[in-house]
Amino acid sequence: DLDGDGRMDLVVTSYEQWPESKQTLRVYQNRLQEAGNWIGFRFRAERDGQSPIGLRVSIRYAGNTSVRDVVTGDSYRSQHADSVHFGLGAVTRVESAEVRWPSGGKVMLHDPAVNRWHPLRTPDEPVARPVR
């Protein structure tokens, strides 16, 4: 989501050898008007060396649970963002979100707002809290 509007965008690179050697970068901006509801989480480390890699986010909504992990290195010549995005479609309410950090810390959000990004910091305080 390059412009922060909740609609996932796509960046594609290519390396060609024929008929000439060249590398290209293409950015595809999602401009759909009816994109559905969504919720997203962005992560920031408090200290150098901390990373959200391995972090897990679970959301509960309308009797369902969805889970996403922050991963890297699982695809050939591609990269995932260090954020988590859930498409919700017509769902208008998320009951709860649980963020589990690789260090063992946990953050619970009750009734988080939809159609927005929720920035969170690594929990190196006794009680983790969302960033405002």
C-alpha positions as CSV (number, residue, x, y, z in Angstrom):
1,D,0.0,0.0,0.0
2,L,2.3,2.7,-1.3
3,D,0.0,5.7,-0.7
4,G,-1.6,4.5,2.6
5,D,-5.2,4.3,1.3
6,G,-5.7,0.7,2.3
7,R,-5.8,-0.6,-1.3
8,M,-2.8,-2.8,-2.0
9,D,-0.5,-1.6,-4.8
10,L,2.1,-3.7,-6.7
11,V,5.7,-3.0,-7.6
12,V,7.3,-5.3,-10.2
13,T,10.9,-5.4,-11.2
14,S,12.4,-7.3,-14.2
15,Y,15.8,-8.1,-15.6
16,E,16.0,-8.8,-19.3
17,Q,18.9,-10.1,-21.3
18,W,17.4,-10.1,-24.8
19,P,17.3,-8.3,-27.1
20,E,19.4,-6.0,-24.8
21,S,20.3,-6.1,-21.2
22,K,18.0,-3.9,-19.1
23,Q,16.3,-3.7,-15.7
24,T,12.8,-2.2,-15.3
25,L,10.6,-1.1,-12.4
26,R,6.9,-0.8,-12.8
27,V,4.5,0.5,-10.1
28,Y,0.8,-0.4,-10.4
29,Q,-1.3,1.8,-8.2
30,N,-4.6,0.3,-7.1
31,R,-7.4,2.8,-8.1
32,L,-10.5,0.7,-7.5
33,Q,-13.3,2.8,-6.1
34,E,-15.2,-0.1,-4.3
35,A,-12.2,-1.8,-2.6
36,G,-14.1,-3.1,0.4
37,N,-13.2,-2.6,4.1
38,W,-9.8,-3.4,5.5
39,I,-7.6,-3.1,8.6
40,G,-3.8,-2.8,8.6
41,F,-0.9,-2.8,11.2
42,R,2.5,-1.2,10.8
43,F,5.4,-2.0,13.1
44,R,8.2,0.1,14.5
45,A,11.1,-1.1,16.6
46,E,12.0,0.9,19.7
47,R,15.7,-0.2,19.7
48,D,18.1,-0.9,16.8
49,G,18.3,-4.6,15.9
50,Q,14.7,-5.3,16.6
51,S,12.6,-6.6,13.7
52,P,9.0,-7.5,13.1
53,I,10.1,-10.6,11.2
54,G,8.3,-13.6,12.8
55,L,5.6,-11.4,14.2
56,R,2.0,-12.8,14.1
57,V,-1.3,-10.9,13.9
58,S,-4.6,-12.5,14.5
59,I,-7.9,-10.7,14.1
60,R,-11.4,-11.9,15.1
61,Y,-14.4,-10.6,13.2
62,A,-18.0,-11.9,12.4
63,G,-17.3,-15.3,14.0
64,N,-14.0,-15.7,12.0
65,T,-10.3,-15.6,12.8
66,S,-7.7,-14.5,10.2
67,V,-3.9,-14.8,10.9
68,R,-1.0,-13.2,9.1
69,D,2.7,-13.5,9.8
70,V,5.5,-11.0,8.9
71,V,7.9,-13.1,6.8
72,T,10.8,-12.5,4.4
73,G,12.9,-14.7,2.1
74,D,10.1,-17.1,1.3
75,S,9.8,-16.1,-2.4
76,Y,12.2,-15.9,-5.3
77,R,13.2,-12.4,-6.1
78,S,10.4,-10.8,-4.2
79,Q,9.9,-9.1,-0.8
80,H,7.1,-8.6,1.6
81,A,6.4,-5.4,3.5
82,D,7.0,-5.3,7.3
83,S,3.3,-4.5,7.7
84,V,0.2,-6.7,7.8
85,H,-3.0,-6.0,5.8
86,F,-6.4,-7.8,6.1
87,G,-9.1,-7.3,3.4
88,L,-12.5,-7.5,5.1
89,G,-14.9,-7.0,2.2
90,A,-18.3,-6.1,3.6
91,V,-17.3,-6.6,7.3
92,T,-17.5,-3.3,9.1
93,R,-16.2,-4.3,12.6
94,V,-13.2,-6.2,13.9
95,E,-13.8,-7.5,17.5
96,S,-10.2,-7.8,18.4
97,A,-6.6,-8.0,17.1
98,E,-3.8,-9.8,18.8
99,V,-0.2,-9.1,17.9
100,R,2.5,-11.6,19.1
101,W,6.1,-10.4,18.7
102,P,8.9,-12.9,18.2
103,S,10.4,-11.9,21.6
104,G,7.2,-13.2,23.3
105,G,5.5,-9.8,23.8
106,K,1.8,-9.5,23.1
107,V,-0.5,-6.5,22.3
108,M,-4.3,-6.9,22.3
109,L,-6.5,-4.3,20.6
110,H,-10.2,-4.4,21.4
111,D,-12.6,-3.1,18.7
112,P,-9.9,-1.5,16.6
113,A,-11.1,0.9,13.9
114,V,-11.4,-0.5,10.3
115,N,-10.2,1.2,7.2
116,R,-7.1,2.6,8.8
117,W,-3.5,1.6,9.6
118,H,-2.6,0.9,13.3
119,P,1.0,1.7,14.0
120,L,2.5,-0.4,16.8
121,R,5.8,-0.4,18.6
122,T,7.8,-3.3,19.8
123,P,6.8,-4.2,23.4
124,D,10.0,-3.4,25.4
125,E,8.0,-1.8,28.2
126,P,6.2,-3.8,30.9
127,V,2.8,-3.1,29.2
128,A,2.8,-2.8,25.4
129,R,0.6,-0.1,24.0
130,P,-0.4,1.2,20.6
131,V,1.3,4.2,19.2
132,R,-1.0,7.2,18.8
